[in-house]
């Protein structure tokens, strides 16, 4: 397949690493994205994704194996197309408009023998019942007869130094045996191991299962953290102790909420489908949503209590938020719990400062000063709130220079002026 034309729609945390990997092994890659600023940066070899160094992008562009574009006309004559666009929630409901728009724009360029693969996270049935009809209508061709269509859920974990695109097993599927073989053949060139499943529905559900599992278990330890604090128990030490068990336990840790492109969105896709098709509530997901969604409020209550104990109130107090990204050592602010947390602090009159050393293409949309990490900022704050455990932060300096620290990630260490979540 190398040497063939590959189109990847969406050039973010999922699409760009895939584009780079495919280009490195010989595909002629066109990366399509609706964001003209992003496309301009990519064509100038200016990467905004931590997992893709600008030097790598520059080398691949120089070899003539990659170009970014906003124009779907550049997809003409493609052999393989992969759709990696967002699937957000809109007013609590699944929003598949990005998938629909991408499929519609791609459809006129689908030709006999071509393969289209959806990677975007969605509910079971999307590939077969939504994408297939759109491609058929726009191309005049028949799915599984004239062209191949499959689903392979993305498993990108931004900033993970151990598991990346190549060494993470890839679930693959297709509508019909020929499409399944085509999808598997493509990803067998990209990754070390593929995991074929019966149909796109099983593959779509596997992605939702992975993230619902995380979501529910994070909710469990978040609620446990709340009650442990009230009971005077160190939940972090208990979690570390439980994690020494070599079987039957997987470690999850508390935090100020959940974020990212998968959590808390993906489990809601699953609960929505169960409600729509079966008329029942997915109680585990709904309970997990309720717990995790209210963690920012709990963090603010903890800050208020700590300030009250120091004869201060939150209104007018200076709060320094360390980290805004949802995940350590990335600039990824998608669905970050830091955003509702910051808004709650501002609504309660806090004099908020935000320190986020990793700045990506998505900017922080909060009306508060963005400051550099320094001893003077730490010393000036009434509360230092640790939201993201970036390695760029000097935790010893935080420990020694702060009046009071609320550490939601248990990274600062022990001290009379430090509380953990």
C-alpha positions as CSV (number, residue, x, y, z in Angstrom):
1,X,0.0,0.0,0.0
2,X,2.9,2.4,0.6
3,X,3.1,4.9,-2.2
4,X,-0.6,5.2,-2.4
5,X,-2.5,8.4,-1.7
6,X,-3.9,8.7,1.8
7,X,-6.2,11.4,3.0
8,X,-6.7,12.1,6.7
9,X,-9.5,14.4,7.7
10,X,-8.8,16.1,10.9
11,X,-5.2,17.2,11.8
12,X,-5.3,17.2,15.6
13,X,-4.1,14.9,18.3
14,X,-5.3,11.8,16.4
15,X,-5.0,12.7,12.7
16,X,-1.6,14.4,12.7
17,X,0.4,11.5,14.4
18,X,-1.3,9.1,12.0
19,X,-0.4,11.3,9.0
20,X,3.3,11.4,10.1
21,X,3.5,7.7,10.6
22,X,1.9,7.0,7.2
23,X,4.2,9.5,5.5
24,X,7.3,8.0,7.1
25,X,6.5,4.6,5.6
26,X,5.9,5.9,2.1
27,X,2.3,7.0,1.8
28,X,1.6,10.3,0.0
29,X,-0.5,12.0,2.7
30,X,-3.0,14.9,2.4
31,X,-4.1,16.2,5.8
32,X,-7.4,18.0,5.5
33,X,-8.6,20.3,8.3
34,X,-11.2,23.1,8.4
35,X,-9.0,25.4,10.5
36,X,-7.0,27.5,8.0
37,X,-4.6,28.8,10.7
38,X,-3.8,25.2,11.7
39,X,-3.2,24.2,8.0
40,X,-0.9,27.2,7.5
41,X,1.1,26.2,10.6
42,X,1.4,22.6,9.4
43,X,2.6,23.6,5.9
44,X,5.2,25.9,7.5
45,X,6.4,22.8,9.5
46,X,5.2,24.4,12.8
47,X,3.7,21.6,14.9
48,X,1.2,22.3,17.7
49,X,1.1,18.7,18.9
50,X,3.7,17.6,21.5
51,X,3.9,14.1,20.1
52,X,4.9,15.4,16.6
53,X,8.1,17.5,16.7
54,X,8.3,20.3,14.2
55,X,11.6,18.7,13.0
56,X,9.7,15.6,12.0
57,X,7.1,17.6,10.2
58,X,9.8,19.5,8.4
59,X,11.5,16.4,7.3
60,X,8.3,14.7,6.0
61,X,7.3,17.9,4.1
62,X,10.7,18.1,2.6
63,X,10.5,14.6,1.3
64,X,7.2,15.5,-0.5
65,X,5.1,13.0,1.5
66,X,2.8,15.4,3.3
67,X,0.7,18.5,2.6
68,X,-2.1,20.1,4.6
69,X,-5.2,21.6,3.0
70,X,-8.6,23.0,3.8
71,X,-9.9,22.0,0.3
72,X,-11.5,18.6,-0.2
73,X,-10.6,18.8,-3.9
74,X,-7.1,17.7,-2.7
75,X,-8.7,14.4,-1.8
76,X,-9.3,13.6,-5.5
77,X,-7.9,10.2,-6.5
78,X,-7.4,8.9,-3.0
79,X,-6.8,5.2,-2.2
80,X,-7.5,5.4,1.5
81,X,-9.2,8.1,3.6
82,X,-9.4,8.2,7.4
83,X,-11.8,10.4,9.2
84,X,-10.5,11.6,12.6
85,X,-12.8,14.5,13.4
86,X,-14.3,15.5,16.8
87,X,-17.5,14.1,18.2
88,X,-18.5,16.4,21.0
89,X,-21.7,16.7,23.0
90,X,-24.1,19.5,22.2
91,X,-26.5,20.3,25.1
92,X,-25.8,16.8,26.4
93,X,-26.5,15.0,23.2
94,X,-24.1,13.4,20.7
95,X,-23.1,15.8,17.9
96,X,-22.1,13.9,14.8
97,X,-22.1,16.9,12.5
98,X,-18.3,16.8,12.0
99,X,-18.6,13.2,10.8
100,X,-21.5,14.0,8.6
101,X,-19.9,17.1,7.0
102,X,-16.6,15.2,6.4
103,X,-18.4,12.2,4.8
104,X,-20.4,14.5,2.6
105,X,-17.4,16.5,1.4
106,X,-15.4,13.3,0.9
107,X,-18.1,11.4,-1.0
108,X,-17.7,12.9,-4.5
109,X,-14.0,11.8,-4.4
110,X,-14.8,8.1,-3.5
111,X,-14.0,5.8,-6.4
112,X,-14.3,2.1,-7.0
113,X,-11.8,0.2,-4.9
114,X,-11.2,3.0,-2.4
115,X,-11.2,2.4,1.3
116,X,-12.7,4.8,3.9
117,X,-12.1,4.4,7.6
118,X,-13.8,6.2,10.5
119,X,-11.7,6.6,13.7
120,X,-13.8,9.2,15.5
121,X,-15.4,7.9,18.7
122,X,-19.1,7.3,18.3
123,X,-22.0,5.0,19.3
124,X,-22.4,1.6,17.6
125,X,-24.1,1.7,14.2
126,X,-22.7,5.1,13.1
127,X,-20.4,3.6,10.4
128,X,-23.0,1.4,8.9
129,X,-26.2,3.6,9.3
130,X,-24.8,7.1,9.0
131,X,-21.5,7.2,7.1
132,X,-22.3,4.5,4.6
133,X,-25.5,6.1,3.2
134,X,-23.8,9.5,2.9
135,X,-20.8,8.1,1.0
136,X,-23.1,6.0,-1.3
137,X,-25.4,9.0,-2.0
138,X,-22.5,11.4,-2.8
139,X,-20.4,8.9,-4.8
140,X,-23.1,6.9,-6.6
141,X,-21.3,3.8,-5.6
142,X,-22.3,0.9,-3.3
143,X,-20.6,0.2,0.1
144,X,-19.1,-3.3,0.3
145,X,-19.6,-3.7,-3.4
146,X,-17.8,-0.8,-5.0
147,X,-15.8,0.7,-2.1
148,X,-14.7,-0.4,1.3
149,X,-15.8,1.1,4.6
150,X,-14.6,0.3,8.1
151,X,-14.1,1.5,11.6
152,X,-11.0,1.6,13.8
153,X,-11.2,3.5,17.1
154,X,-8.3,5.8,17.9
155,X,-6.3,5.0,21.0
156,X,-4.1,8.1,21.1
157,X,-2.9,9.1,24.6
158,X,-1.2,12.6,24.3
159,X,2.1,12.8,26.2
160,X,2.3,9.1,26.9
161,X,6.0,8.2,26.6
162,X,5.4,4.4,26.8
163,X,2.5,3.7,24.6
164,X,2.2,5.5,21.3
165,X,0.5,5.0,17.9
166,X,2.8,2.3,16.7
167,X,3.0,-0.1,19.7
168,X,-0.6,0.3,20.9
169,X,-2.8,-2.6,19.5
170,X,-5.3,-1.3,17.0
171,X,-8.9,-2.6,16.8
172,X,-10.0,-2.9,13.2
173,X,-13.2,-3.8,11.4
174,X,-15.0,-3.5,8.1
175,X,-18.4,-3.8,6.5
176,X,-18.0,-7.2,4.8
177,X,-14.9,-9.4,4.5
178,X,-13.2,-7.4,1.8
179,X,-13.4,-4.2,3.7
180,X,-12.3,-5.9,6.9
181,X,-9.2,-7.2,5.1
182,X,-8.5,-3.8,3.5
183,X,-8.7,-2.0,6.8
184,X,-6.5,-4.6,8.5
185,X,-3.9,-4.5,5.7
186,X,-3.6,-0.7,6.0
187,X,-3.2,-0.6,9.8
188,X,-0.8,-3.6,9.7
189,X,1.6,-1.3,8.0
190,X,1.0,1.5,10.6
191,X,1.1,-0.4,13.9
192,X,2.7,-3.5,15.4
193,X,-0.5,-5.4,16.1
194,X,-4.1,-5.3,14.9
195,X,-7.1,-6.7,16.6
196,X,-9.8,-7.6,14.1
197,X,-13.4,-7.8,15.3
198,X,-16.6,-9.0,13.7
199,X,-18.1,-5.7,12.5
200,X,-17.9,-1.9,13.0
201,X,-20.5,-2.1,15.8
202,X,-18.2,-4.3,18.0
203,X,-15.3,-1.9,17.3
204,X,-17.4,1.1,18.1
205,X,-18.6,-0.4,21.3
206,X,-15.0,-1.4,22.3
207,X,-14.0,2.2,22.3
208,X,-16.9,3.3,24.4
209,X,-16.2,0.4,26.8
210,X,-12.6,1.4,27.3
211,X,-13.5,5.0,28.2
212,X,-16.6,4.1,30.3
213,X,-14.4,1.8,32.3
214,X,-12.0,4.6,33.1
215,X,-14.8,7.1,33.7
216,X,-16.6,4.8,36.2
217,X,-13.4,4.0,38.1
218,X,-12.3,7.6,38.3
219,X,-15.7,8.4,39.7
220,X,-15.3,5.7,42.3
221,X,-12.0,7.1,43.6
222,X,-13.2,10.6,43.4
223,X,-16.2,9.8,45.7
224,X,-13.9,7.8,47.9
225,X,-11.5,10.8,48.2
226,X,-14.4,13.0,49.3
227,X,-15.5,10.6,52.1
228,X,-11.9,9.7,53.1
229,X,-11.2,13.4,53.7
230,X,-14.2,13.7,56.0
231,X,-13.2,10.5,57.8
232,X,-9.7,11.6,58.3
233,X,-8.2,8.9,56.1
234,X,-5.3,9.4,53.6
235,X,-7.0,8.0,50.4
236,X,-3.8,8.3,48.4
237,X,-1.9,6.0,50.8
238,X,-4.7,3.6,50.7
239,X,-4.7,3.6,46.9
240,X,-1.0,3.0,46.8
241,X,-1.3,0.2,49.2
242,X,-4.1,-1.5,47.2
243,X,-2.0,-1.1,44.0
244,X,0.6,-3.5,45.4
245,X,-1.9,-6.3,44.8
246,X,-0.5,-8.1,41.7
247,X,-4.0,-9.3,40.6
248,X,-7.6,-8.1,40.6
249,X,-6.9,-4.4,41.0
250,X,-6.1,-1.5,38.7
251,X,-4.9,1.8,40.1
252,X,-7.0,5.0,39.5
253,X,-6.4,8.2,41.3
254,X,-8.7,11.2,42.3
255,X,-8.6,14.5,40.6
256,X,-10.5,17.8,40.1
257,X,-12.7,16.2,37.5
258,X,-12.3,14.5,34.2
259,X,-11.3,15.9,30.8
260,X,-9.9,15.2,27.3
261,X,-11.4,14.3,24.0
262,X,-12.7,10.9,25.4
263,X,-13.8,11.6,29.0
264,X,-16.4,12.6,29.9
265,X,-17.9,12.6,26.4
266,X,-17.7,9.0,25.3
267,X,-19.6,7.3,28.1
268,X,-22.5,9.8,27.4
269,X,-22.6,8.5,23.8
270,X,-23.2,5.0,25.2
271,X,-25.8,6.0,27.8
272,X,-27.6,8.1,25.1
273,X,-27.8,5.1,22.7
274,X,-29.1,2.8,25.5
275,X,-31.8,5.3,26.3
276,X,-32.7,5.9,22.7
277,X,-32.9,2.3,21.5
278,X,-33.7,0.4,24.7
279,X,-35.6,3.0,26.7
280,X,-33.5,2.4,29.8
281,X,-31.0,4.4,31.9
282,X,-27.3,3.3,32.0
283,X,-27.1,3.9,35.7
284,X,-23.4,3.4,36.2
285,X,-22.6,6.0,33.5
286,X,-25.1,8.5,34.9
287,X,-23.8,8.1,38.4
288,X,-20.2,8.5,37.2
289,X,-21.2,11.6,35.3
290,X,-22.8,13.1,38.4
291,X,-19.8,12.5,40.6
292,X,-17.1,13.6,38.1
293,X,-19.1,16.7,37.0
294,X,-19.4,17.9,40.5
295,X,-15.7,17.6,41.4
296,X,-14.9,21.2,40.5
297,X,-17.6,22.3,43.0
298,X,-16.0,20.1,45.7
299,X,-12.6,21.6,45.1
300,X,-13.9,25.1,45.5
301,X,-15.7,24.1,48.7
302,X,-12.4,22.7,50.0
303,X,-10.7,26.0,49.2
304,X,-13.4,28.0,50.9
305,X,-13.1,25.9,54.0
306,X,-9.3,26.2,54.1
307,X,-9.5,30.0,53.7
308,X,-12.2,30.2,56.4
309,X,-9.8,28.3,58.8
310,X,-7.3,31.0,58.1
311,X,-9.8,33.8,58.7
312,X,-10.0,34.6,55.0
313,X,-12.7,34.4,52.4
314,X,-12.5,33.3,48.8
315,X,-13.9,36.7,47.6
316,X,-10.8,38.8,47.0
317,X,-8.3,36.1,47.8
318,X,-5.6,35.5,45.2
319,X,-5.6,32.0,43.8
320,X,-2.8,30.7,41.6
321,X,-4.0,27.8,39.4
322,X,-1.0,25.6,38.4
323,X,-1.9,23.9,35.1
324,X,-4.9,24.2,32.9
325,X,-4.5,21.2,30.5
326,X,-6.5,18.1,31.4
327,X,-3.4,15.9,31.3
328,X,0.1,16.4,32.6
329,X,2.9,17.4,30.1
330,X,0.5,18.3,27.3
331,X,-1.2,21.5,26.1
332,X,-4.5,19.6,25.6
333,X,-7.3,21.7,27.2
334,X,-10.2,19.8,25.6
335,X,-13.0,19.3,28.2
336,X,-10.5,20.1,30.9
337,X,-12.0,20.3,34.4
338,X,-9.8,23.4,35.0
339,X,-12.3,25.4,33.0
340,X,-15.4,24.9,35.1
341,X,-13.2,25.1,38.2
342,X,-11.8,28.5,37.1
343,X,-15.2,29.8,36.3
344,X,-16.5,28.8,39.7
345,X,-13.6,30.6,41.4
346,X,-14.2,33.8,39.4
347,X,-18.0,33.6,40.2
348,X,-17.1,33.5,43.9
349,X,-14.9,36.6,43.6
350,X,-11.4,35.0,43.6
351,X,-8.5,37.0,42.2
352,X,-7.5,34.2,39.8
353,X,-4.1,33.7,38.1
354,X,-3.5,30.8,35.7
355,X,-0.1,29.3,35.1
356,X,0.0,26.9,32.1
357,X,3.5,26.3,30.7
358,X,2.3,24.3,27.8
359,X,0.5,26.4,25.2
360,X,-1.1,24.6,22.3
361,X,-3.3,25.7,19.4
362,X,-6.4,25.8,21.6
363,X,-6.1,28.9,23.8
364,X,-7.4,29.2,27.4
365,X,-10.8,30.9,27.2
366,X,-10.9,32.3,30.8
367,X,-10.9,36.0,31.7
368,X,-7.9,35.8,34.1
369,X,-4.3,36.7,33.7
370,X,-1.9,33.9,32.4
371,X,1.3,34.2,34.4
372,X,4.7,32.6,34.4
373,X,5.7,30.1,37.1
374,X,7.9,31.9,39.6
375,X,8.6,32.2,43.3
376,X,7.0,35.6,43.4
377,X,3.7,34.3,42.0
378,X,3.7,31.5,44.5
379,X,4.4,33.8,47.5
380,X,1.8,36.4,46.4
381,X,-1.0,33.8,46.3
382,X,-3.3,33.1,49.2
383,X,-4.0,29.7,47.6
384,X,-1.9,27.7,45.2
385,X,-4.2,25.2,43.5
386,X,-2.5,22.3,41.7
387,X,-4.7,21.1,38.8
388,X,-2.2,19.5,36.4
389,X,1.0,17.8,37.4
390,X,3.3,19.1,34.7
391,X,7.0,18.1,35.0
392,X,7.9,21.8,34.3
393,X,6.7,22.8,37.7
394,X,9.2,22.8,40.5
395,X,7.3,21.1,43.3
396,X,9.9,21.8,45.9
397,X,9.6,25.5,45.1
398,X,5.8,25.2,45.4
399,X,6.2,23.5,48.8
400,X,8.6,26.0,50.2
401,X,7.2,29.3,48.7
402,X,3.4,28.9,49.1
403,X,1.2,30.1,52.0
404,X,-1.3,27.3,51.3
405,X,-1.5,24.6,48.7
406,X,-4.5,22.5,47.7
407,X,-3.0,19.7,45.7
408,X,-5.5,17.8,43.6
409,X,-2.8,15.5,42.2
410,X,-0.7,14.5,45.2
411,X,2.6,15.7,43.7
412,X,3.7,18.5,46.0
413,X,4.6,16.5,49.1
414,X,3.8,16.9,52.7
415,X,3.8,20.1,54.8
416,X,1.7,22.0,57.3
417,X,0.6,24.3,54.5
418,X,-0.4,21.5,52.1
419,X,-3.7,19.7,51.7
420,X,-4.3,17.0,49.2
421,X,-7.7,16.2,47.6
